[in-house]
Amino acid sequence: MAVTKTALGLERAVVRFAGDSGDGMQLTGDRFTSATAVLGNDLATLPDFPAEIRAPAGTLAGVSAFQIHFAARDIATPGDQPNVLVAMNPAALKTNLRDLEKGGMVIVNEDAFIDRNLEKAGYEADPLGDGSLDGYQVYRVPMTSITLRATEGIAITKKEAERSKNFFALGLLSWMYGRPTDVTTNWIEKKFGAKPMILEANLAAFKAGYNFGETTELFAHTYEVKPAPARPGTYRNISGSTALAWGLVAASVRSGLPIFYASYPITPASELLHELSRHKNPGVRTLQAEDEIAAANAALGSAFGGHLGVTGTSGPGLDLKQETIGLAVMLELPMVIVDVQRSGPSTGMPTKTEAADLLAALYGRHGESPLPVVAAYTPAHCFDAALEAVRIAVKYRTPVILLSDTFLTNSSEPWLIPAIEDLPTIDPHFATQVNHDDGFRPYLRDENMARPWATPGTPGLEHRVGGLEKEDVTGNISYDPENHERMTHIRAAKVEKIADDIPELAVDDPDGDAELLLLGWGSTHGAITAGVRRVREAGRSVASAHFTHLNPLPRNTGEVLARYRTVLLPEMNLGQLAMILRARFLVDVKSYTKVQGQPIHAAEIEHLLMEELS
């Protein structure tokens, strides 16, 4: 018989699922997120993957986690600290307990707390009995054994039955927070339809977890988080990698250019290749190249052939692509290079986030080879950033580097699906006829300083391409010193001219009397937004601004910086943009830096601001 339980209303909740990399925590978190999105809560997620592909089961190195922050109001981050930690084994508890808020809820799979697993996790005593968890609300749930009982009679092995315990945890948390069950059961039926026994086991485990919550006396309450107010329209939950891929597809549709995407598998950029490979119908061609250099060369070659040439990678791959990117600068062809930044240098921490490739994007090539740099700042904004990168590349005939990062590409949030007709039109404006009395001039520029885009095979528009310096206007190979200097200045001026075609830096200063400006770029946007909100709620005045275009910078950047007594700039690097702003505008920009492989938290921004204001 079900136990009558009260429902407590919450404005927001932060839940983290953690377990071994084989426990299905990413799937569990993703399914909980989908059910949460259907309810209309605002949400933000933070998946956390282990770097080792096959770390020994039960060890600290193999722990995988997924955090979701959902609320009845607008939120900006996945949450600084979870309120609830679901730990599937001792290693998951040990690696994640330090992040749990004091007094928070710990739900553990007590079946996993055996001597062998405790030893693997480095525990000298069982934390469930040694008093070390006295400051938390601890709920011991025998998830594995209940799952095994729920799946009795199903023709699967014991190991296969145990693997369903993540669905037990999902069922329990779905009951606890009133998540709709049909969203999950429908997905299970679709996902495992070809494996009837596995399907039956997963459904049984999910229902067992839900029913356990209803019938046990262990939990006294359920929790209700009401839908968040939102603009009218159709929404879907979207990750940064999917949003970026869809932005490229939308740019293809709005420009009429078929996409050619070439890349070499690299964490965390590989998901972009996976997503684009699913969209062949809109004219998307994907190539898994033999290496990073080949991928960049293929993308540039496709641009020469009249396609939307795109290549994607992470930091180590960007290093390898730089020579080809320099060639694209010389050829003045439209090309987009997506860099999903990760913790470096070298292999670094390949599944952890960082934003330390800015200087490489701006100056990583030899010679004077400037190009535009655009940075996405939320998972949903990856869609808009992709459109903007393509627009600039096509209009100004230049390679563009689009910066994302591990946090953005893996995280997700609700996205208002735009109407295709509301997206900007991108006109490739191909050259179709001879543009000079003496024949075709491949470097005769238009009002944007862009040269003609003449595709191979167009009668009369044959011209040379290559990495040697070109003569101004004619495009002939030239070793003339004055011509080289002139062409160097022209290429730089073309990139600087883009500043006339991008929005000015927008400053959020509601009272108009702030003396402190908090700047940001990339995925610090959420933490900055939340931190600034907290400080203003405390009655303090602070202004904020966020860069999308990092080269060229918005026209009014210098004027904005000079307006404020104090300028703070948090970055997930050692102060790269701060160094650039100091050098260019002679303003004492103060840095706050973090390179721990984790995002900057709103609480860090709040503390930074309050310390400076006081």
Backbone hydrogen bonds, N-H to C=O, Kabsch-Sander energy under -0.5 kcal/mol:
donor,donor_aa,acceptor,acceptor_aa,energy
3,V,214,E,-1.7
6,T,220,A,-1.1
8,L,6,T,-0.6
8,L,222,T,-2.8
10,L,224,E,-3.1
13,A,70,F,-2.4
15,V,68,I,-2.5
16,R,84,V,-2.6
17,F,66,F,-2.8
18,A,86,V,-2.7
19,G,64,S,-2.3
21,S,62,G,-1.5
23,D,20,D,-2.5
28,T,24,G,-2.5
29,G,25,M,-2.7
30,D,26,Q,-2.4
31,R,27,L,-2.5
32,F,28,T,-2.3
33,T,29,G,-2.3
34,S,30,D,-2.1
35,A,31,R,-2.0
36,T,32,F,-1.9
37,A,33,T,-2.6
38,V,34,S,-1.7
39,L,35,A,-1.2
40,G,36,T,-0.6
40,G,37,A,-1.2
41,N,36,T,-1.3
42,D,71,A,-1.8
44,A,69,H,-1.9
45,T,412,S,-1.5
46,L,67,Q,-2.8
48,D,65,A,-3.1
49,F,351,T,-0.5
55,A,52,E,-0.6
59,T,56,P,-1.8
62,G,59,T,-1.0
63,V,60,L,-1.4
64,S,19,G,-3.1
65,A,48,D,-2.7
66,F,17,F,-2.4
67,Q,46,L,-1.7
68,I,15,V,-2.7
69,H,44,A,-2.8
70,F,13,A,-2.4
70,F,68,I,-0.5
71,A,42,D,-2.3
72,A,11,E,-3.0
83,N,14,V,-2.8
84,V,14,V,-2.0
85,L,105,M,-2.8
86,V,16,R,-3.0
86,V,84,V,-0.5
87,A,85,L,-0.7
87,A,107,I,-2.4
88,M,18,A,-2.4
88,M,86,V,-0.6
93,L,89,N,-1.8
94,K,90,P,-2.7
95,T,91,A,-2.3
96,N,92,A,-1.2
97,L,93,L,-2.1
99,D,96,N,-1.4
100,L,96,N,-0.7
100,L,97,L,-1.0
101,E,82,P,-2.1
103,G,135,G,-1.2
104,G,101,E,-2.3
105,M,83,N,-2.8
106,V,137,Q,-3.5
107,I,85,L,-2.8
107,I,105,M,-0.5
108,V,106,V,-0.6
108,V,139,Y,-2.4
109,N,87,A,-2.1
110,E,108,V,-1.3
110,E,141,V,-1.2
112,A,109,N,-2.0
113,F,110,E,-1.3
114,I,112,A,-1.8
118,L,114,I,-2.5
119,E,115,D,-2.4
120,K,116,R,-2.0
121,A,117,N,-1.8
122,G,119,E,-1.3
123,Y,118,L,-2.7
129,G,126,D,-2.0
130,D,126,D,-1.1
133,L,127,P,-0.5
134,D,131,G,-1.5
136,Y,133,L,-2.0
137,Q,104,G,-2.7
138,V,136,Y,-0.8
139,Y,106,V,-3.2
140,R,138,V,-0.5
141,V,108,V,-2.6
141,V,139,Y,-0.7
143,M,141,V,-2.3
146,I,142,P,-2.2
147,T,143,M,-2.2
148,L,144,T,-2.3
149,R,145,S,-2.0
150,A,146,I,-2.5
151,T,147,T,-1.5
152,E,149,R,-1.1
154,I,151,T,-1.8
156,I,154,I,-2.8
161,A,157,T,-2.3
162,E,158,K,-2.6
163,R,159,K,-1.5
164,S,161,A,-1.5
165,K,162,E,-1.8
166,N,163,R,-0.7
167,F,164,S,-1.4
168,F,164,S,-1.1
169,A,165,K,-2.2
170,L,166,N,-2.1
171,G,167,F,-2.5
172,L,168,F,-2.5
173,L,169,A,-2.4
174,S,170,L,-2.2
175,W,171,G,-2.1
176,M,172,L,-2.3
177,Y,173,L,-2.0
178,G,175,W,-1.0
179,R,174,S,-2.5
184,T,180,P,-0.5
185,T,181,T,-2.7
186,N,182,D,-2.5
187,W,183,V,-1.3
188,I,184,T,-2.7
189,E,185,T,-2.3
190,K,186,N,-1.9
191,K,187,W,-3.2
192,F,188,I,-2.6
193,G,190,K,-0.6
195,K,192,F,-1.8
199,L,195,K,-2.7
200,E,196,P,-2.5
201,A,197,M,-2.3
202,N,198,I,-2.6
203,L,199,L,-2.3
204,A,200,E,-2.4
205,A,201,A,-2.5
206,F,202,N,-2.4
207,K,203,L,-2.6
208,A,204,A,-2.2
209,G,205,A,-2.2
210,Y,206,F,-2.0
211,N,207,K,-2.9
212,F,208,A,-2.3
213,G,209,G,-1.7
214,E,210,Y,-1.6
215,T,211,N,-2.3
216,T,212,F,-2.6
220,A,218,L,-0.5
222,T,6,T,-2.2
223,Y,176,M,-3.2
224,E,8,L,-2.8
225,V,223,Y,-0.5
226,K,10,L,-0.5
226,K,224,E,-0.5
228,A,40,G,-2.3
235,Y,233,G,-0.5
236,R,415,W,-1.5
238,I,413,E,-2.4
240,G,408,L,-1.1
240,G,411,S,-1.6
241,S,409,T,-1.8
243,A,239,S,-2.6
244,L,240,G,-2.4
245,A,241,S,-2.1
246,W,242,T,-2.8
247,G,243,A,-2.2
248,L,244,L,-2.0
249,V,245,A,-2.1
250,A,246,W,-2.9
251,A,247,G,-2.2
252,S,248,L,-2.0
253,V,249,V,-2.3
254,R,250,A,-2.6
255,S,251,A,-1.3
256,G,252,S,-1.8
257,L,252,S,-0.7
259,I,283,G,-1.0
260,F,308,L,-2.4
261,Y,285,R,-3.2
262,A,260,F,-0.6
262,A,310,V,-2.3
263,S,287,L,-2.3
264,Y,312,G,-0.5
269,A,266,I,-1.3
270,S,266,I,-1.5
272,L,269,A,-1.6
273,L,269,A,-0.8
273,L,270,S,-0.5
274,H,270,S,-2.1
275,E,271,E,-2.5
276,L,272,L,-2.3
277,S,273,L,-2.0
278,R,275,E,-1.2
279,H,276,L,-1.9
283,G,280,K,-1.7
284,V,279,H,-0.7
285,R,259,I,-2.4
285,R,283,G,-0.5
287,L,261,Y,-2.4
289,A,263,S,-2.1
289,A,287,L,-1.0
295,A,291,D,-1.9
296,A,292,E,-2.1
297,N,293,I,-2.6
298,A,294,A,-2.6
299,A,295,A,-2.2
300,L,296,A,-2.3
301,G,297,N,-2.6
302,S,298,A,-2.2
303,A,299,A,-1.7
304,F,300,L,-2.1
305,G,301,G,-1.5
306,G,303,A,-1.6
307,H,302,S,-2.7
308,L,258,P,-2.8
309,G,307,H,-1.2
309,G,334,P,-0.5
310,V,260,F,-2.5
311,T,336,V,-2.2
312,G,262,A,-0.7
313,T,338,V,-2.4
317,G,314,S,-0.7
318,L,314,S,-2.3
319,D,315,G,-1.8
320,L,316,P,-1.2
321,K,317,G,-1.8
322,Q,318,L,-0.9
322,Q,319,D,-0.7
325,I,321,K,-2.3
326,G,322,Q,-2.4
327,L,323,E,-1.7
328,A,324,T,-2.2
329,V,325,I,-2.0
330,M,326,G,-2.1
331,L,327,L,-2.9
332,E,328,A,-1.5
333,L,328,A,-1.2
335,M,398,T,-1.1
336,V,309,G,-2.3
337,I,400,V,-2.9
338,V,311,T,-2.7
338,V,336,V,-0.6
339,D,337,I,-0.5
339,D,402,L,-2.9
340,V,313,T,-3.0
340,V,338,V,-0.6
341,Q,339,D,-1.1
341,Q,404,S,-2.0
343,S,349,M,-0.8
343,S,352,K,-2.0
348,G,345,P,-1.0
349,M,343,S,-1.2
352,K,349,M,-2.3
353,T,597,G,-1.6
355,A,572,M,-2.5
361,A,357,D,-2.5
362,L,358,L,-2.4
363,Y,359,L,-3.2
364,G,360,A,-1.8
369,S,367,G,-1.0
373,V,551,N,-2.0
374,V,401,I,-2.5
375,A,548,T,-2.9
376,A,403,L,-2.3
382,C,378,T,-1.0
382,C,379,P,-0.7
383,F,380,A,-1.5
384,D,380,A,-0.6
385,A,381,H,-2.9
386,A,382,C,-1.9
387,L,383,F,-1.8
388,E,384,D,-2.5
389,A,385,A,-2.4
390,V,386,A,-2.1
391,R,387,L,-2.6
392,I,388,E,-2.4
393,A,389,A,-2.3
394,V,390,V,-2.7
395,K,391,R,-2.4
396,Y,392,I,-2.4
397,R,393,A,-0.8
398,T,393,A,-1.4
400,V,335,M,-2.6
401,I,372,P,-2.2
402,L,337,I,-2.8
402,L,400,V,-0.6
403,L,374,V,-3.1
403,L,401,I,-0.6
404,S,339,D,-2.6
404,S,402,L,-0.5
406,T,341,Q,-1.8
409,T,405,D,-2.7
410,N,406,T,-1.9
411,S,407,F,-2.0
413,E,238,I,-1.8
415,W,236,R,-2.1
417,I,234,T,-2.7
417,I,415,W,-0.7
422,D,419,A,-1.8
423,L,420,I,-1.3
426,I,254,R,-1.6
427,D,425,T,-0.6
431,A,453,W,-2.2
439,G,436,H,-1.9
443,Y,473,V,-2.3
444,L,441,R,-1.6
445,R,443,Y,-0.7
446,D,450,A,-2.0
449,M,446,D,-2.0
454,A,452,P,-0.8
455,T,453,W,-0.6
458,T,455,T,-1.6
461,L,458,T,-2.1
471,E,476,N,-3.2
473,V,443,Y,-0.7
474,T,472,D,-2.2
475,G,471,E,-2.4
478,S,469,E,-2.2
484,H,480,D,-2.2
485,E,481,P,-2.1
486,R,482,E,-2.4
487,M,483,N,-3.0
488,T,484,H,-2.2
489,H,485,E,-2.2
490,I,486,R,-2.3
491,R,487,M,-2.5
492,A,488,T,-1.8
493,A,489,H,-2.9
494,K,490,I,-2.3
495,V,491,R,-1.4
496,E,492,A,-2.3
497,K,493,A,-2.1
498,I,494,K,-0.7
498,I,495,V,-1.0
499,A,496,E,-1.7
500,D,497,K,-1.9
501,D,498,I,-2.2
502,I,499,A,-0.8
508,D,544,S,-3.3
509,D,507,V,-0.9
512,G,509,D,-0.6
517,L,566,T,-2.9
518,L,543,A,-2.7
519,L,517,L,-0.7
519,L,568,L,-3.3
520,G,545,A,-0.9
522,G,547,F,-0.7
524,T,521,W,-1.0
525,H,522,G,-1.4
526,G,523,S,-0.6
528,I,524,T,-2.7
529,T,525,H,-2.8
530,A,526,G,-2.5
531,G,527,A,-2.8
532,V,528,I,-2.8
533,R,529,T,-1.9
534,R,530,A,-2.0
535,V,531,G,-2.0
536,R,532,V,-2.4
537,E,533,R,-2.1
538,A,534,R,-1.1
539,G,536,R,-1.9
540,R,535,V,-2.0
542,V,540,R,-0.5
543,A,516,L,-2.7
544,S,508,D,-1.7
545,A,518,L,-2.1
546,H,506,A,-0.5
547,F,520,G,-2.9
550,L,373,V,-2.5
550,L,548,T,-0.6
551,N,373,V,-1.3
551,N,552,P,-0.6
557,T,554,P,-1.8
560,V,556,N,-2.4
561,L,557,T,-2.5
562,A,558,G,-2.0
563,R,559,E,-0.6
563,R,560,V,-0.9
564,Y,561,L,-1.0
565,R,515,E,-0.6
566,T,515,E,-2.3
567,V,588,D,-0.5
568,L,517,L,-2.8
569,L,590,K,-2.6
571,E,592,Y,-2.7
573,N,571,E,-0.8
579,M,575,G,-1.9
580,I,576,Q,-1.6
581,L,577,L,-2.7
582,R,578,A,-2.5
583,A,579,M,-2.2
584,R,580,I,-2.5
585,F,581,L,-2.5
586,L,582,R,-1.6
587,V,581,L,-0.5
589,V,587,V,-2.3
590,K,567,V,-3.0
592,Y,569,L,-1.7
594,K,571,E,-1.5
594,K,573,N,-0.5
605,I,601,H,-1.6
606,E,602,A,-2.8
607,H,603,A,-2.5
608,L,604,E,-2.6
609,L,605,I,-2.6
610,M,606,E,-2.6
611,E,607,H,-2.4
612,E,608,L,-1.9
613,L,609,L,-3.0
614,S,610,M,-1.6
